[in-house]
């Protein structure tokens, strides 16, 4: 873990290609990745120091691989997480179904973990609204039914 003190452990979860790495890159380095896509293998770790009121807090962000073959490894990375950002691609309905799996998994194994659902790739919908495959109301109903 690079020897840096971590105050809050955050894990990124979701199906492969949903944009977890892009979100982390944008948040931590204020940029979007360009060039050919590279799958995350296992997980990538990055620390982000931020000020909250008069305190300095270090977020330890684990960007997990989305491929199902790494699923068992993901459990290692979210153990002890205080927050999880579960991502799904608005243009891929199967990614939302996979997000539900991660929410259920986190609820059963990491009771103290705060879970956030994050729909990604909304920029693609600006180009063509017909590409949307995950309905807002379906997400809202799911969130309401799982006490988000």
N, C-alpha and C positions, 0 to 999 in steps of 0.2 A: 504493500500500500504506500510506497514511496516515502515512508517515514513521517508523513505529515499528520498532525493531529486532526481528527475529524470529530466535529461536534454533532452533526446530523448525517446519517446515512440515508441516501436516496437511491432507489433502484428504478431503472427504466425497463419496462417489460412490454412485450407485444410480438406479434408475428413478424417474420423477416420482411424487409422492404417497407415497413410502415413509416419509417422516418425517425426512429429513436436517435440515431447518431446525428442526424441533421439538427434535431432539436437541441441536443447537448452542445453541438458545435456552435450553434447560434447563441445559446445562452452563455456559455463559458467564454467563447472567443469572439463573439459578436460578428460572426461570418457564416455563410453557407458554404458547404463543400461544393466544389466544381470538379469536373473530370469524371473518369470512370468510377462506378460504384464498387466499393469493396465491402464484402460481408464482414461483420464483426465475428471473430472466432473466440468462443468462450465469453469473455467480457472485457470491456475497457474501463479503466478507472481514471477519473479526473477530479481534482479538487477545485472548489470555487469559494473564495473568501468574500464574504459580504457583511455589510453593517445592518444590524437590526436594532433600531433605536440607538442606544449608546453601547451596544455589544458588538463585538466582531465574532462572526460565526463562520465556521468552515464546513461547507457541504462536501461530503464525499459522494460523488455520483458514479454509480455503476451502470454502464451501458451494456446490457446483456445481449447475447446473440439471440436472434429470433427463430432460428431454425429449430425444428422439433428435435433434431438429433442432439442438441445442446440443452434440452429441457431439464434434465436431471442436474446439470451444472448450474442452471439458473437458481436453483434452490439454495445453493451455497452462497450466492451473491445477495439474495434478498433476506437471508437470515439476519435478524437484528435491525432491519431497516425501519426507520421512523416514518418514511414516506415512500410511496411507489407511484410512478406515473405509468399508467397502463395505456398504451397507444393503440389506436386502430386507424386504418386508412379509410377515409370517407368514400373512396372509389372501389373498395373491396369488402364486400359483405362478410366474407369468411374471416377477415381480420377482426371484425367486431365479435364474431362467435368465439374466436380465439381469446380476445380480450376478456370475455366472460369467464373463460377457463382460468385466466390469471387472477381475476378478482376472487373467484371461488377458492382458488389455491391460497391466496394471501389471507383471506378471511379465516381459513381453517388452520393455517400454520403460523401466521404472524398477527395475532390479535391486536397488538398495539400500533400496527402500521396504518397510517393515514393513506387512503387510496384516492388517486385522482384519475379520472378518465380523460383522455386527450384524443380528439379526432384530428387527424393530420391530413395534409395535402388539400386544404381548402382552396389554395391558389389554383389548383387544376379545375375546380368547379367554377371559378371566375371565367375561365376560358369556355367551358361548356357545362352548364348545369345538369345536363342529361347524364353525365358521368357519375353522379352521386348514386351510391349503392347502399348507403346506411342512412336511414331516415331519422331526422332529428327527433321525431316523436317516439320512435322505437328506443332510441338512446335515453330519452327523458323517462319513458315508462320503466325501462330497466333500472335506471338510477334511482327512481322513486321506490321501486320494489325491493331494492337491495340496500335501502337506507343511506344513500349518498347524501 
